[in-house]
C-alpha cells in the first residue's frame, strides 16, 4: 500500500513512521493543493481496474461452480448433543 500512495503523489512514508498512521494522515488531508482526491485517484488507477476484474472473475467462478450439498443431508440441528452441552 505504501508504494501505491507514493506512486499516487503522496509524500513518502518515513522509516520512523507507523504505516497505519501515515495512511490515515494521507487520506484525511483536506489540503487539495498538496493532496490528490483519493477517491478519484483510486477510481482511475490500474490497481482499481485490476481489483474489479479479479472481483468479476471470482463472482463468475462462484456462479459457475457446482455447490456440494451432500453434507446438508447429514447436518444436525445442533453441533453437539444435549448431554455434551450441559
N, C-alpha and C positions, 0 to 999 in steps of 0.2 A: 504494500500500500504506500509506503514511503516513496518508492520510485514513481508511482503514479502521480502523487502530489507534486513531487519535484519536476516531473515532466510537464505537469499542467500549470506551471508558473507559480507554484508556492515556494516560499523560502525553504531552504534545506533544513532538515531536522538535525540539530546539533547532537553530538555523541552523548553529551551530558543530559539531554532532554529525555523525558519519558515519551515514547512514541504515541501513546494514547492521549496524553495531554497536548502534545504537538498537534495531532489531528483535530482535536476539539478546538484549539485556538485557531487553526487554519480555517476550518469550515464555519466558525462562528464570527469571523472577521466581517464587520459591516462596511469597511472602507473599500468601496468598489474601485478606487483608483489604484490600490495595491493588491487586491484580491479579486480573482475572477468570480463570476456567478457559478458556483459549484454545481448546481442542478443542471444548468445549461451546458457546462463543461462536460459533465458526466454523460448527459444525453447525447452529445455529439461525439463522444470518444469511441475509439475502436474497441476498448475494453467493454463498453456497454453493448456494442453490437455483437461482440463475441459471446458475452454472457446471455444475451437474448436468444441468439442462435442455439446455444447449448440448452437453454431452458425449453425452447421449442422442440429440440431433439429429444430431450428427456421426457417431455409430455407425450410426444408421438410414440416413443418406445413404450411408455407405460400404457398408452391407449392400445397399442398393437399386441402387448403381451397377454398371454393367457393366465388367468388367475387360478391358482391351485386352491380349490375349495374342499379337498379331501379331509383336511383337519377339522372343518366345521362339523362334520357328522360325528366326530369323536368328542367334541367340546362338551364340557360340563358346565353347569350353571355357576359353580364356584370353583376356584382354583384348588382349594383343599377341602377335604371332608370336614364336616362339623366337628368331629371329635378332635381333629388337629387344631381347628380354630379356637377351641376352648382352651 
